[in-house]
Amino acid sequence: MSNAKDGVRITELSNGVRVVTDRMASVESVSLGAWLNVGTRHEVAAENGVAHLLEHMVFKGTRRRNALQIAEEIEAVGGHMNAYTAREQTAYYVKVLKEDVPLGVDILSDILTNSTFDETELTRERHVILQEIGQAADTPDDIVFDYFQETAYPDQAMGRPVLGRSEIVRDMSRDGVMSFIGGNYAGDILVFSAAGNVEHDKVVEEVERGFGKLAPKTGAKTEAAVYKGGESRVEKDLEQLHLLLGFEGMGFHDEDFYAQQVLSMLFGGGMSSRLFQEVREKRGLVYSVYSFSAAYHDGGMFSIYAGTGEKDVAELVPVVCDELKDVAGNVTEQEVERARTQLRSGLLMSRESTSNRCEQLAQHMLVYGRPVPVEELVAKVDAVDTAAIRRTAKRLLASAPTLAALGPTSQLESYDSIRARLN
């Protein structure tokens, strides 16, 4: 299937791998990669961190290349390569000049289908990840997000840390890594995406050559995400209290998904937002404050982050609660239009980047099963009105809040008190 207007074409291989390309004839580069619908939420508790460890290990050698050769070959042509693990997805991607697309596809397919998972490399990489976990633990405005996620989704895969837990990663075996890739990496959950000066049919040929033997079906099961809410307070001798307040939000398929995006922008997405103006500009209570939304296949969250001094939190929390309640009842068309414009501009500006287009294509295919034209996205944003914002804010406030605090917590009021403020 093709779309001549935006240059997007799709081909599905016999084993279920979907190849999607977006041709941009005016550029010299191509961003390309493999996105898989598997991540931290597909782990069982005893293997928490295996998806992330696997993402590291595929770069450590294949039957055709050692770790140094993988790095040298891509950098010898001026390209770069990276990967990430998230709660629902894992991605491996490169950016190269247009003439080096075959090399890019070959290296990606090699690391994902031919990795050897050498025991010596595994021992070394486990230690690297333990260092990464330690670094996160020493970064309060990073680790507080793990506490927050675990509090919102307790005792379930969606609440576990992406990096894993040290005690589990330390003992993770080669057999465990092999079992996870064998049970979860398959053609039906893989999207190969490319954007830039690229020829679709040639990419399909290369992907067929590299990924054609990948198993067609995964046996993986996805544990449902059940939002609970609650609180986590960790007392620590820090200069600032790092605070997260969140609510059950809307997933990708919810009718108010786009209204939630506009609300987040309006409430805490920029310097003109309510939070920035009221909390930082007018009161000087914080250096950093913002809101954000996270969407999943079966749910989501709307959240607010602030870093504040021990004595300032007593004033900060009531202000944040009052502003959130106010936006559920009093929001102006001017505010909504400004937020819509910011989102609209961001969508259109992202079209200028091959990397952004490549990732957007992959995400749309994994979430919606099709590329979503930018015109459709803009139309959905433009359709959000003041009534939708008020409705969405009220839906958020109807859920049990999630509170995570790290630092000097003595002046932070009780969870029940905060919940009463929001009601």
N, C-alpha and C positions, 0 to 999 in steps of 0.2 A: 504494500500500500504506500502511496506517496502523497505528498502535499507540495505542489510546485511553488506555492506562495512563500512558504517558510523554509523550503529546501529539506524537509524532513522525510526520511524514508525508513521503513521497517521491514525486516525479514526475520521469520522465525525458522530456526534450524530444526531438523527432525528430532533432536533430543530436547527441544524446548527452549534452548538458548535464544533470546531475542536480541537481534542486532538493530540498533537504531542510530541513524546518522543525521546530522544537520549541516548541510554544506554552506560554507561561507567563502565564496570564491575570492573575496578581496583580501584575505589574510594569507600569511605564509605558513602558519603553524596549525597543528591539530592537537586537541586534547582528547584523550581516549582512555577508557578504563572499563573494568568489570565491577559491577555493583551486584551484591547478593543479598537477598532478603533473609539474612540470618545474622544474629548478633547476641548480645548478652542475655536477652530475654529467652533465648533458646537453650541456655545452659541449665543443668540441674544444679542444686545448691553445692554439691560436692565437687563440681568442676568450675565454679565461678572464676572467671578469668581466662578460660581456655580459648574463647573466641579471640581475645586480644593477643594471647600468646601465639596462637596460630598465625594471626596477621603478621607478627614479628618474624616467625620462623620461616615463612615462605621465601623471605629474602636471604636466607642463610645457606642456600645451595640447592641445586637440582641435579638430575642425572647428567645434564649437559654443561652446567655452569656452577662454579663455586661463588661464594658471596661477593668476592672482589670482582669477578668477571661480570656479575649482574650489574654492579654499580659502574664499572668501567665502560661497559658497552653502551649504556644509555647516556652517560656523560661524555663519551667520546664523540657523540653526534650533537652535543649541546643540549640534550634533553634533560628532564628531571622526572623523578619517580617518587611516589609516596603512597600511603595507605592510611585508613583509619577504621576503627571499630566503634560502632554506636550500639544503642540498645536493640535496634531492630535491623540494622544493616551493617555490612562490612564492604569497604570499597578499596580497590587497588587501581591506581591511575598513573598515566604518564602524559607529558607534553613534549612534542617533538616537532621538527619541521616536516612539511608535507611529504617529502621524499623518504622520510624515515618511519612512516606508519607501519610498514611490514615488520620492522625491527621491534617497534613498540608492542604490536600485537603478539609477536613471537615471545618476547620476554614475559609479558603478562601471562600468556597461556603456559609458558614453561614453569613459572613459579607456582601457578595454581594447579597444575596437573602432574608435575614431575618432581616436586620437592622431595628431598631425601630425609629431612628431619633428623639430621645427624645428632647422635647423643652428646657429643662434645659441644656442638653448637647450642643444643638445647640447654645444657647446664649453664653455659655462658649467658644465654639470652634470658633464662629465668632470673639470673642475678641482675641483669640490666633492668628487667621489669620490677624487681624488688626495689631497685634504686628509684625507678619512676614512681612507684607507690609511696616510697619514703618522701620523695620530693613533693608529691601532692599533699601528703599529711602535714608537711611543713609549710604549706601555703594555705592559710585560713580561708581566703576568698575563693579557693578551689575546693578544698575538702568539705566545706559546709554544704556544697551542692550534693555530695554523696549522702550526707546525713539527711538532707532534705528529701531526696528521692526515696531513701529507705523508710523514712517516716510516712511519706505519702502512700507507698506501696509495700507495707511490711510483710516479711516472710513470704516473698514471692520474687520471681525472676526479675520483674520490672524494677524492683527496688534495690537490686544488688549493684555494686560498683562495676563499671566497665573494666577497670584495670584488674579487678579481682582482689581477693584477700591474700595477704602475704603468706599465711599459714597454708593456704591451698596451692598457690602458685609455686611455693618452695618445693612441694612434693609432686608436682605435676609430671606425669610420665610421658614418654614418647607414645606409648600405646593409647594413652588418653587423648593426646592430640590427634593421632591417626584415627581414632574412633570418632572424634567430633567431626573431622573433615569428611570422613567416609559416610557419616550419617546425615550430614547437613549440606554439603556442597554438591549441587546437582544442577542440571540444565534448566529445570523448570523454575528455579528461583534466581537465575543469573540473567542480567541485562548487560550487554556489551554496548556501550555508548561512545560516540565519537562526534566531535563538532569542530569545524574548521574547514580548511581547503582539502576536502576529502572526497573520494569516489566511493559511493555506497557499495557497488557490486564488488569492488576490490577488497573493501573491508570485510564483506561477507565471506569472500574466498579465504582470506587470512584467518578469520575467526573459525570458520569451518575446519580449516587445517589444524588449528591449535586447540579448539574446544570441542570438536566434533565427537570425540570419544568419551566425553564427560557423561556420567550416568544421567539418564533422562529425568528420574524422579527422586526426590528426597523423601526420607522417612521421618523427617523432623516434625515435631508437634509444637505448636505455640501455646504456651500457658496464658490464659486470659489475664488481662491487667485489671485488677480490682482496686480502685482508689479507696483509701480509708481515711487519711488525714490523721492529725494528732500533733504531738510536739516532741522535739529533741533539743535539749539544752546541754551544751558542753562548756563547762567553766574552764577558762584558760587565761593565763596572764598575758594579755595582748593589749595593745594601745586602743584598738577598736573592737566593738561588737559587730560581728558579721551576721546579718539577719536576713532570713528568707521567709516570706509569707505567701502561701499559695492556696489554690482552690482547684477543684476538679473542673477541667476545661473540656474543650471540644476537640474531637478527633478529626482526621482528614475528611471523613464522609459526613460530618455533622452539618446541618443546614446553617448553623451559625459559625462555621469555621472561619469564614472571611470576616464576619463581624468581629470575631475575637482578635483577628490580626489588626483591624482598624482600631479597636478599643485599646489594644496594647500600645500601638503607636501614639494614640491620643493621650493615654494615661501616663506612659513613662518611656516613650520611644525616642525622645529628642529634647533639645534645649527649650523648645516651646511647649513641651508636655506639662501636664498638670503637676506631676511629681517633681520634675526638675524645677519648675517655677516656684512652687509652694514650699518644697522642702529644702532646696538648696539656695535658690536666689533670694527668696523672701525671708527665710529663717536661718540659713547657714548651718543647718543641722548635719549635713553630710558633704563629702566630696563626691561620692559615687552613689547614685540611686537610679534605678530603671525598672521597667516591667518587661516581661517576655512571655511568650507562649510556646509550649512544646506539644506537638500533635503526634499521636500514634495511630495505628490502624484501628484500634478499638477504644480510643479515649484520648485524654490529653490533660494538660495543666496550664493554668494561668498563674504567673508568679511575679513577685516583687522582691528585688534585692536592695539592701541598703547597708552601708558601712558607716557606723556612727560612734561617737564617744560614749563612755559609760554613763555620763550624766545626761547626755542628750537624748538617750533612748526613751526616757519618760515622756518627752514632748513629741518625739518622732512617731511613735506607734499610734497615738490618737489622731495625729494629722493624717497619716496614711489611711487609717480606717475611715475617717470622715470624708476624705477625698474619694475613696472607693464607693462609699455609700452615695455620695453626691452625684457621681457620674451615672449611677443607676437611676437617678431621678431627674437630674438637670444636666443636660448636655446640649450644646448649641450646634446649629448647622455649620457655623464657621469653624468650630473645632473639628467636626467630622470631615469637612471638606479639606482642611489642612492635612489631616491624617491620611485621608484617601489619596491626596496628591503626593505625599511622601512615599506611600506604598507604590503608587502607580509609577512614580519616577524611578524608584528602586528597581521595579520589574523591568522597565524599559532600558535603564542603564546597564543592567546585568546582561542584556542581550549583546553588548559590545565585547564581552569576554568569551573566548572559546571554552575556558574552564567552567564558567558559570553555565553556559549553554549545555555543555556535556553533562554536568551533574544534574541540572534541571530535567533534562531528557530522561536520565536514568531514574531519578526520583519519581517522575510522573509515571513512568512505565511500571515501577514497583508498586506504587500506591494506587494508581487509577487504571493501569493496564493500557494506557495510551498516552501519547504526548498531548499536553494541553496547550493549544495555541495561546500566545501572549494576549491576543485580542480577547479571548475568553476569560483569561485571568483578570485583565483590566476591567472587563464588564462586570465580573463578580465583585471586585473591589468597589467599583462605582455604584453598584446596587445597594451598598450598605448605607442605611440612613440613620437618623437619630433614634427612631423607634427600635431598630435592630441593635443599636448600641445599648440602649436602656434594657432591652430584653436580655441581652447577653450578660450584662453586668449583674442583673438580678439572678440569672441562672448560676453564675459563679458564686454569688453570695449565699445561695441556698445550700451549698455544699459545706461539709465540715472543713475548716481551714487546716492547713499544714504549716507548722511553725518550726523553723530550725534556727538555732542561735549558737554561735561559737565566739567565746571571748568572755569579757566581764559581764555576767548576766544578772548581777544583783539588783539592778534598777529596772529590769525588764518585767513588766507586769505579767500576771498569770495567764495561762492559755484560756482559762474560762473567762477571765476578764476581757481579753481580746475578742473572744468569740461573742461575748455579750455586746461589745461595741459594734461589731459587724451586723448584729441582728437589730 
